[in-house]
Amino acid sequence: MNEKIINEDLLYMICNTSPESKGKDGVKYLTKQNGVLEKLGYIRKVKEYPLEFFYLDEHDDVVVDFYYQKPESVEFILKTENDTHLPNLTVNYPVKAFHSCSESEQDNYYNGYFYFSHYTTEIPLDVFIYCMSRKEIGKIGFYLYCILKSKCDYFYAKTNRRGYIRALDALAGDTGIGKTTLSQMLKILEKHNMIFNSHNHYVIGLPKGKKVPPNTYITFDYKDFYKYEKKSVNTRKVVSYEFYDSNVGVYINSNEEISEENIDLKMPISL
């Protein structure tokens, strides 16, 4: 059997990124030793290899565990036809998958997302492939979609309310994406039917003390993405306060519906 080691260079290529790139598209600073993810405590370079995993069903809770071995004892498993030795091979240990914080790791308490998956957001591999195969979406679009999806899932679980309400400036701060790029990417995601954007009005002459609700975002599932065509996207309407007050009249902290339109009417019925 011709086996292939999935190393970081191969993963970069899957992500449509050159493993040799050192410029603005280079990403080695993310996963290298003492890189961004390691400094944030999300990964750690280790030499123990996870050879197999298994699930345990304990009181209706799914628990995942791994069987580890040192590399010298499993070298015969990892060798390929082209690799005669394994010099200094390490793997990225996903710290947050096992422990949510340093205290739980010190206490040897497993409470990471492998063990409490209901605190996570599922992003199917099809979504990743869809984004990577479309240059205009790419890594930034995939990242933004994942952020919006996680927020929508969180608020739906907490309040049973569909959609994530957030001002553009605040969303730019949350994601670290520049406001101009963020606006462009939101439009691209909407064109591909990956998200819904309420495009709330911009009101001129709004009295002091009154605020118009920010946009509402809803993420769609992969099956609803537009695979071949793109849809036209609405633009934000600029209206006077008098027009808005008499025709919409929805303000933050009011008891009325937060979105300006019935979102369900804009949801795709069938694709």
C-alpha positions as CSV (number, residue, x, y, z in Angstrom):
1,M,0.0,0.0,0.0
2,N,1.4,3.4,-0.9
3,E,1.0,5.6,2.2
4,K,1.5,9.3,2.4
5,I,2.4,11.3,5.4
6,I,0.1,14.3,5.8
7,N,2.5,17.0,7.0
8,E,2.2,20.7,7.3
9,D,3.5,21.4,3.7
10,L,0.7,19.1,2.3
11,L,-1.9,20.8,4.4
12,Y,-0.8,24.2,3.1
13,M,-1.2,23.0,-0.4
14,I,-4.7,21.7,0.4
15,C,-5.4,25.3,1.7
16,N,-4.3,26.6,-1.7
17,T,-1.2,28.2,-0.1
18,S,2.4,27.6,-1.1
19,P,4.4,26.0,1.7
20,E,7.4,28.0,0.6
21,S,5.7,31.3,0.6
22,K,7.3,33.9,2.9
23,G,5.3,36.9,1.7
24,K,1.9,38.2,2.7
25,D,0.3,34.8,1.9
26,G,2.8,32.8,3.9
27,V,1.3,31.1,6.9
28,K,4.2,29.2,8.5
29,Y,4.2,31.8,11.2
30,L,0.9,30.4,12.4
31,T,1.9,26.8,13.0
32,K,5.7,26.9,13.5
33,Q,7.2,26.4,16.9
34,N,6.6,29.5,19.0
35,G,4.3,30.7,16.3
36,V,0.9,32.4,16.7
37,L,-1.2,29.3,17.5
38,E,1.4,28.0,20.0
39,K,1.7,31.3,21.7
40,L,-2.1,31.5,22.0
41,G,-2.1,28.0,23.6
42,Y,-4.0,26.3,20.8
43,I,-1.3,23.9,19.7
44,R,1.9,22.4,21.0
45,K,4.6,20.6,19.1
46,V,5.0,17.0,20.3
47,K,6.6,13.8,19.2
48,E,3.8,11.5,20.4
49,Y,1.8,10.4,17.4
50,P,-2.0,9.6,17.7
51,L,-2.2,6.2,16.0
52,E,-5.9,5.5,16.5
53,F,-8.9,6.9,18.2
54,F,-12.1,5.4,19.7
55,Y,-15.3,6.6,21.2
56,L,-16.8,5.7,24.5
57,D,-20.5,6.2,25.2
58,E,-20.8,7.0,28.9
59,H,-24.3,8.0,30.1
60,D,-25.2,9.2,26.6
61,D,-22.1,11.4,26.4
62,V,-19.6,10.7,23.7
63,V,-16.0,10.7,24.9
64,V,-13.1,10.4,22.4
65,D,-9.7,9.1,23.4
66,F,-6.5,8.5,21.6
67,Y,-3.8,5.9,21.6
68,Y,-0.3,7.5,21.4
69,Q,3.1,6.1,20.7
70,K,6.6,7.5,20.4
71,P,7.9,7.9,16.8
72,E,10.7,5.4,17.1
73,S,8.2,2.6,17.9
74,V,5.9,3.4,14.9
75,E,8.5,4.4,12.3
76,F,7.5,1.4,10.2
77,I,3.9,2.6,10.1
78,L,4.8,6.2,9.0
79,K,7.5,5.3,6.4
80,T,6.6,5.6,2.7
81,E,8.3,4.4,-0.4
82,N,10.1,7.7,-0.7
83,D,11.0,8.2,3.0
84,T,13.7,6.0,4.5
85,H,13.9,7.9,7.8
86,L,11.9,10.4,9.8
87,P,14.2,13.2,10.9
88,N,12.8,15.3,13.7
89,L,9.1,14.8,12.8
90,T,6.7,16.4,15.2
91,V,2.9,16.9,15.2
92,N,0.7,19.7,16.4
93,Y,-1.1,18.6,19.6
94,P,-4.5,20.4,19.6
95,V,-4.5,21.6,23.2
96,K,-8.0,23.1,23.1
97,A,-9.4,19.8,21.8
98,F,-8.4,18.2,25.1
99,H,-8.3,21.0,27.6
100,S,-10.3,24.3,27.6
101,C,-7.7,26.1,29.7
102,S,-4.3,25.6,31.4
103,E,-5.9,24.8,34.7
104,S,-7.8,21.8,33.3
105,E,-4.6,20.6,31.7
106,Q,-2.7,20.8,35.0
107,D,-5.6,18.9,36.7
108,N,-5.6,16.4,33.8
109,Y,-9.3,17.2,33.3
110,Y,-10.5,16.6,29.7
111,N,-13.0,19.3,28.9
112,G,-11.9,20.4,25.4
113,Y,-14.1,20.4,22.3
114,F,-13.4,16.7,21.7
115,Y,-15.3,16.0,24.9
116,F,-17.9,18.8,24.9
117,S,-18.8,19.1,21.2
118,H,-22.1,20.9,22.0
119,Y,-20.0,24.0,22.7
120,T,-18.6,24.0,19.1
121,T,-19.8,24.8,15.6
122,E,-19.7,22.1,12.9
123,I,-18.2,23.3,9.6
124,P,-18.5,20.5,7.0
125,L,-15.4,19.8,4.9
126,D,-17.6,20.6,1.8
127,V,-17.8,24.2,3.0
128,F,-14.0,24.4,3.1
129,I,-13.6,22.9,-0.3
130,Y,-16.3,25.2,-1.7
131,C,-14.4,28.3,-0.4
132,M,-10.9,27.1,-1.4
133,S,-12.1,26.2,-5.0
134,R,-13.4,29.8,-5.5
135,K,-10.6,32.3,-5.5
136,E,-12.8,35.3,-4.7
137,I,-13.9,33.6,-1.5
138,G,-10.7,31.9,-0.4
139,K,-9.3,31.8,3.2
140,I,-10.8,35.1,4.3
141,G,-14.3,34.2,3.1
142,F,-14.1,30.8,4.8
143,Y,-12.9,32.4,8.0
144,L,-15.7,35.0,7.9
145,Y,-18.4,32.4,7.2
146,C,-17.1,30.3,10.1
147,I,-17.3,33.3,12.5
148,L,-20.8,34.1,11.4
149,K,-21.9,30.5,11.6
150,S,-20.5,30.1,15.1
151,K,-22.3,33.3,16.2
152,C,-25.6,32.2,14.6
153,D,-25.4,28.8,16.3
154,Y,-24.6,30.4,19.7
155,F,-27.4,32.8,19.7
156,Y,-29.9,30.2,18.4
157,A,-28.9,27.9,21.2
158,K,-29.1,30.6,23.8
159,T,-32.2,32.5,22.7
160,N,-33.8,30.4,19.9
161,R,-33.4,33.5,17.8
162,R,-32.3,33.1,14.2
163,G,-29.5,35.3,13.0
164,Y,-26.6,37.3,14.4
165,I,-27.0,41.0,14.9
166,R,-23.8,43.1,14.7
167,A,-22.7,46.5,13.5
168,L,-20.2,46.5,10.7
169,D,-17.6,48.4,12.7
170,A,-18.0,45.9,15.6
171,L,-17.8,42.9,13.2
172,A,-14.5,44.3,11.7
173,G,-13.1,44.5,15.2
174,D,-14.3,41.0,16.1
175,T,-12.7,39.4,13.0
176,G,-9.7,41.6,12.4
177,I,-10.7,42.1,8.8
178,G,-10.5,45.7,7.5
179,K,-13.9,47.4,7.1
180,T,-13.5,47.7,3.3
181,T,-12.5,44.1,2.8
182,L,-15.2,43.0,5.2
183,S,-17.9,44.8,3.2
184,Q,-16.7,43.3,0.0
185,M,-16.5,39.8,1.4
186,L,-20.0,40.0,2.9
187,K,-21.3,40.9,-0.5
188,I,-19.4,37.9,-2.1
189,L,-20.7,35.5,0.5
190,E,-24.2,36.8,-0.1
191,K,-23.8,36.4,-3.9
192,H,-23.0,32.8,-3.4
193,N,-26.0,32.4,-1.1
194,M,-23.8,31.4,1.8
195,I,-25.3,34.1,4.1
196,F,-28.3,36.4,4.4
197,N,-27.8,40.1,5.1
198,S,-30.8,42.2,6.2
199,H,-29.2,45.4,4.8
200,N,-30.9,47.7,7.3
201,H,-31.4,51.3,6.3
202,Y,-29.0,54.1,6.8
203,V,-31.0,56.9,8.3
204,I,-30.1,60.6,7.7
205,G,-31.1,63.0,10.5
206,L,-31.6,60.4,13.2
207,P,-32.4,62.2,16.5
208,K,-30.0,61.9,19.3
209,G,-30.8,58.9,21.5
210,K,-32.3,56.9,18.7
211,K,-30.4,54.0,17.0
212,V,-31.3,51.9,14.1
213,P,-30.7,48.1,14.6
214,P,-27.5,46.8,13.0
215,N,-27.7,44.3,10.2
216,T,-28.8,40.7,10.9
217,Y,-26.7,37.9,9.4
218,I,-27.9,34.3,8.8
219,T,-25.7,31.6,7.5
220,F,-27.0,28.9,5.1
221,D,-26.0,25.3,4.9
222,Y,-23.7,24.0,2.2
223,K,-26.7,22.4,0.3
224,D,-28.1,25.9,-0.2
225,F,-25.0,27.5,-1.6
226,Y,-25.2,28.5,-5.3
227,K,-22.9,26.1,-7.1
228,Y,-22.9,27.6,-10.6
229,E,-24.7,30.9,-10.7
230,K,-24.6,34.0,-8.4
231,K,-27.5,36.0,-7.2
232,S,-28.0,39.7,-7.2
233,V,-27.3,41.4,-3.9
234,N,-29.4,44.2,-2.4
235,T,-27.7,47.4,-1.3
236,R,-28.2,49.4,1.8
237,K,-30.9,52.1,1.4
238,V,-30.3,55.6,2.5
239,V,-33.5,57.2,3.7
240,S,-34.6,60.3,5.8
241,Y,-35.6,60.0,9.4
242,E,-39.1,61.0,8.5
243,F,-39.4,58.2,5.9
244,Y,-37.9,55.6,8.3
245,D,-40.0,56.6,11.3
246,S,-43.3,56.4,9.4
247,N,-42.5,53.3,7.3
248,V,-40.3,51.2,9.5
249,G,-40.0,52.7,13.0
250,V,-37.8,50.0,14.5
251,Y,-35.2,51.2,17.0
252,I,-32.8,49.4,19.3
253,N,-34.4,48.6,22.7
254,S,-37.9,48.7,21.3
255,N,-40.2,45.7,21.8
256,E,-40.7,45.4,18.0
257,E,-39.1,42.8,15.8
258,I,-35.4,43.7,15.5
259,S,-35.2,43.1,11.7
260,E,-36.8,45.4,9.3
261,E,-38.4,42.6,7.2
262,N,-39.6,39.1,7.8
263,I,-36.4,37.2,7.3
264,D,-38.2,33.9,6.6
265,L,-39.6,35.4,3.4
266,K,-36.0,35.8,2.1
267,M,-34.9,32.3,3.0
268,P,-34.5,30.1,-0.1
269,I,-37.4,27.6,-0.3
270,S,-35.6,25.3,-2.8
271,L,-32.5,25.4,-4.8
